[in-house]
Structure formats: structure tokens, C-alpha cells
Amino acid sequence: MTDQPTSASDPVDSGTPTPTATPAPAESRTFEQRMEDFGKRAGATGEKLGHEAEAAAQRWSKDPTVVGAADTATRVWGLLVLAVGLWFFADITLGMDMPAIAWRDVWPVALVVLGLAVLVRGMASRRT
């Protein structure tokens, strides 16, 4: 460093920023411009996540254990919804005298059955 003063035409840093190709600071951009930039970034990120999810789905659809588990889960949920629907149909629409279910007593049993299903599936997958 020297003690000589620098002039404005001197290429030494004068403390003022030089124009570059970087985007304008947030203060000088309008709200609409910032939202448009945000929308573009969000769209690009969404496209990227969509492609990653699609690739994962392609990988998983070829795995027989995933397909089998999905088939089993679909059947169980389908049968459960069907059973509840038939119960209410018979009770309300057909006027059949169905026994009253105390749901506060049934949900623990449902958890036990669900746990047993998970254990059985786990033991079956270890055998193969």
C-alpha cells in the first residue's frame, strides 16, 4: 500500500460496485418480479422431484416384494371397507337388526390384528 492518492480513473477498487451480470438486488426488483422468479424456481424444483418420484416408482414396480405387499394391503383395505359398508347397508338401509358395535372396544382388537399381520408378513418374507 502506498500513500499516494488514487484518482477516479485508476483501476484500483474505489468502493463502488461495478456492473455485472448478476441479478439486481431484491430491493430494486418489484414484488411481481420476485414472485415470478420464485415461481420459476418452484416449477423447476417440482419438475425435478417429479422425475425422481417417477424413477423411484419405476424401480419399485419391478420389485416383487413391493408389488406383493401392495397387493396384500390393497386387498385388506378393500375387504375392510367392504365389510364396514355392508354392515351399515344392512343396518340402516335394509333395517336389519345388527348388533351394536362399541367402537371403543373394537379399535384395540383392530390394532392387534394389524400387528399380527405385520409379524406374519415379516416372518414369511424371511423364509424366502
Buried (B, 14 or more C-beta within 10 A) or exposed (E): EEEEEEEEEEEEEEEEEEEEEEEEEEEEBEEEEEEEEEEEEEEEEEEEEEEEEEEEEEEEEEEEEEEEEEEEEEEEEEEEEEEEEEBEEEBEEEEEEBEEEEEEEEEEEEEEEEEEEEEEBEEEEEEE
